[in-house]
Amino acid sequence: MFKSISSIGIILLAVAMILFGHGLQSALVPLRAQIEGFGTLAIGISISFYFGGFVVGCLVGPFLILRGGHIRAYAAMVSLASAVALLHPLLIDEVAWSVFRFITGFCIAAFYVVIESWLNERATNENRGLIMSTYIVVALGATMAGQLATAFASVEGFTLFVVASIVVSVAVIPVTMTTATQPAPITLVRFRPKQLYDTSPAAFVSALLIGVSAGTSWMLAPVFATGRGFDTSFAAIFSAVMIGGGAVAQWPLGRASDKFDRRLVIVFLGIGSAIFCTLLGLIEGDSRWSFLSLVFMVGVFTHSTYAIAVAHAFDHCEPDTYVETSSGLLLAFGIGSTIGPLVASFLMAQTGPGALFLSIAMVQIVMVGYLIWRVSENKAATQKNREDFDLASTAPVIAMTYDEAIDLDADLLIPETIAEANELEEAQTAVQLSDFGYSMDETVEADQSVEFQPEARI
């Protein structure tokens, strides 16, 4: 176990630094926007731009890797994310901040694509679950730590933006200086929403509506807390506690879904989410423990459902389509997360901060109603056709996984000459792009400027 984890220690260190900075910004930006006089709707628009950038990054990220390789793509995205963090206090403008958040979302998605393909390359069938689960724990823990860091300094001034930029900047060092070989060329996958819906309507609709609920609550929770009269330090803690509730509940609830119809488990969670969101939206007063207790339960019931929806989709698709399915559901989640903040922020601007969680409760009720209809129309997957819940392949931090089913045998792909290496790289790129529906002439040619390294896996 220790040997498996130590082999990816440098990568996990980079993950922790990047997502610490990202978590810090996710709490800092909306709080600072309030101080600068941005309206609630403007804050919601900037959050939607973040998730819009994330969706675009999931689609475009693989092409960046094909063009420049994993290390170059990683360095470019990390450097850009670091620079954007510093632009916020330099140019305080609602439109500019929306653009900055779009770029940040794009960079984070591309970062996930690079890191996860690297982790999957280093993993074996025996330790893949351990490695990916450890990665998920590190990712969620670092994000929460970044949010909590906002509570220990003033959100005014440059300090926290500088901290976020420094941490993200330093994260480029472990990866660019590593002596480990780069992963094999990444496999591109299609996003076919109609086919995904036909395969598992319940999973597709759930992922979309969970994105509306989870993405909205995650980013707007600090705004809700300050709207209720609490200071920015408590707002950061409030947001982190919600994410923590979802993190601790994911695995036990996922394992429980192995024993029952997963749609009914999501129905149960949706009902619980609607109840606690309603209570949180209506509660008044200044009892911090009441707010923290309720938001923790909101996290448990709202932020743990995505993984179960993905597991349900896996129960209804072939193993060689898992990558396309998980990537498609993540994009559906991202689309929902783009829509949700716009609607919720508009309602908050019109009726007050409580509208945030009341609107999420309504979305959860819609999801519950749809799933009950699906259960009445279609039987659950038989037990022998179901996959055991696996957090490593269903967690919402996964952006794009490595498609082993169509990967070429790396052991047979060690060229002896530079000419063979160039021919092999071009052939692999052509195969991958043709699978995605493109040709070499239409997209990216193999990078002839990169010198062949004999020890690298092609």
Phi, psi and omega in degrees: 000310182297321180296320180297316182288319181296333181291341179242018184303318181297318180295317180294326176297317178297319178301313183298317182291315180300311187281340169296311178297321179294315178297321178299314181293326182297330176269324185290315188298310179294326178292317179292324179299322177298315180298324181281359177089013176293141176288161179301321179295319179297321177296317178299321179296318180296324177293319177298323177296323177301309182291329173298317176297324179297316179298314179298321179297323177297325182279322186268333184311313180301327179291326176297320180292319178299325183283316187241353184091165185297313185292317179296315180297318179298312182298319181296315182292320180294317179297318180295317179297321179295317181295319182295324179302322181282341181287335183303307181285345180278328183228091184270098183206140185298314181294315181299317181294326176297318177295318179299319180291324176299314180297319179299315178299319178299314181296318181296318179297315178297323176301315178300317181301314181295309186295317184289325175294325178294315180296317179295327177294322182279345184274156172244172179300331183282327185243008183301315180299318179296313183296312183290325177293320177297319177301317181296316179299315179297317182297311181293319180297318180292322178297315178297318180298321178296320177296316180295330180300334179296337182283348187253009177206161180289139178280354177275158178082195186264341197308304185292326176295322178294318178300314179300317181294318180297313182298317179294319180298315181295335182295345179284337186294309183302322185281316183290336180263000182292149176265359179292150179287151177288156177294163173296161181308139184287147178267132178273145179233154179275152169250104182240087186300323180296314179295322179296318178294319179297325180291315181209087180302320182297318181292318182295310181295320179298315180299319180297312183285328174295323176299318177302316185283307186289315180297320180294312183293323182298313187276331183261356180303317178299324179294320177300314184297315179291329176294336177273003175100005180273161180279173185292330178296314178293325180299321178294316178296318179304312180294318181294322179297321178297314178297322178298320178301316178293323182294315184286339184268343188301308186291310180298321178290324177296317178294325177296327181291345175293337186264345184229170172300120185299330178297323178289327176296318178294324176300314178301314180293322179296320178295315178298319178298316180299320181295309185287328175294321178296315178299318181291325180289334184261343186295141176238172178105187185234023179283105183296322182293325177296314180295318181292321179296315181292319182289331174298316179292326174300318177298317180301313187272336184260321188264009179249358189275334184301314182299324180289323177298318178295318178299322178296319178297320179298331178294342186241012178228164180282149181305326182284359175250009182300319183296312179297321180294310182295321179293319179295320179292324177296321178293322175298319176300317180294322177296317176299321179291336176285322182283317188305308182299328178298312182292313183296318181294324177297315179294322178295321180294330183274322189238349180117171186298331181299338180298337179303301185281334175293321178292323177296321177301320179295319178297318179296323178295319176300316179298316179299315179300317179296317182292322177298320176297317179296320179297321180289336183267331186223139178285159177288158176298141179295153185300325183288339179266359184266146175266144173294146179299133181226104182300330183296337181248001185235352185294147183290352178280348181286124181261316180202123182261169186271128186272093181290333187298328182241015177286141175286153183291107185296332182293338181259008187241051178245094184290153182263342182230163178296321180299316178297322180297316180295319179297319181293317180298318180293321180295316180297317180298319180297318179298315183293318182288326177293327176295332181272353178101017182236171173240167180298324182291333184274339187233235190258133173272161178300141184284103183283351183275351183274124180286140180287131176252116186305328185278351183281147174274131184260000000 
